[in-house]
Amino acid sequence: MKDLNDIKIIQYNKKYKDLINNFINESMFTFINRPYKKREDVLNIEEYYLNNNRNFWIALYNNKIIGSIALENRGNVGILKRFYVDRHYQNLGIETSLYNTFETYVKN
């Protein structure tokens, strides 16, 4: 059983650059059968999300990325993006924690 106290939701940090790219590609392939490829927004999270009034969060368990969620702005519209939780960690409340982090940020 996974200890939920060891799961952390943090804003993206560049030390996870390679791990997040792999996580997103694996998630997209597993959940929606999308091919592995370079995804420009994921390769440049700091520039695409963090420096443009957007944001990106990751869920970590023992320093492994197990979830992600992002906010993209298009004009006056906020768009939820890159919302994935590793299938081995689903139904533990991580989805809710990620979404609550996203929602709190948007409301503020």
N, C-alpha and C positions, 0 to 999 in steps of 0.2 A: 504494500500500500504506500502510495506517495504521500509525504507529509506536505500538506497545503501551505504550511508556514514557510517552507523552503522555496515556494514559487513567488517570484518577484515580477512586478510589472514596472518597467522602466522606459524612459524616453530612449530612443535609439542612441547608441554610442558607436563611433566609428571603429572601435575594436571588434565589433561584430559584423563588419562589412562582408566578409566572405561567408560567414555562417548564415547571415540573413538571406543572401542571394541563393544559397543552396536550399535553405528552408522554403523560400517562396517558390522556387522551381519545383521542389519535391511536392509541395502542397498543391500547386496548380495542376501538376501531372496526376497526383493521386485523386484529388477531388473532382476535377473537371476535365481531365484528360488533355490538358494543354501541353504542348511539347516544351522541353527544356530549351531555353534561349536566354540571351542577355536581355534583361528588362531594364531599360534606361533609368526609370524612376528608382528602381531598387539598387542599381549600380551607383547612383548618385543621390542617396537619401538626404544627405546634408544639404545639397544644393536644391534638389527638387522639392523636398518637404520642409526641412527645418529653416531654410533661409527665405521661404516664400509664404509666410503666414499659414503654414500647414504644419502637420506634425506626424510623428511615427513612433509607435510604442512596440515593445517586444515583451513577451512573457518568458522568463528564464527559470529553469529548474536545474540545479547543479551545474550552472554555467552553460547549459544547453538551451538553445532557442526552441520553445515549444508552442509559441503563438505570436501573432502579430496583428496590428490594426493601424490604419493610417487615415489621416484627414487630408483631402485635397480640396482646394478652393477653386471654383471656376466662376469668376464674377462674384455675385452675391450668393452663390449656392455652394454649400459644403457637401462633399461626397465622401462616404465611407469607402475605403479601399483596403486591400491587402489584409482582409479579416480571415485569418486561418488559425486553427489549433490542431496540433499534431494529433492524429487519430488515437494514439495511445494515451492521450491526456484529456480526451473529451469527457464531458459530463462530470467534471470535477469542480465546476464553477469558474474555470479560467475564462471561458467565453464571456461570462457575466462581468468578471473583473476587467477584462479588456474593454468591453463595451462601456462599462461605467466610467472608466478612465477617459475614453473618447467623449462620452456625453458630458462629463464634467468640464472638460476642456472647451467643448463647443459652447456650452452655456455661459462660461466665463468669458 
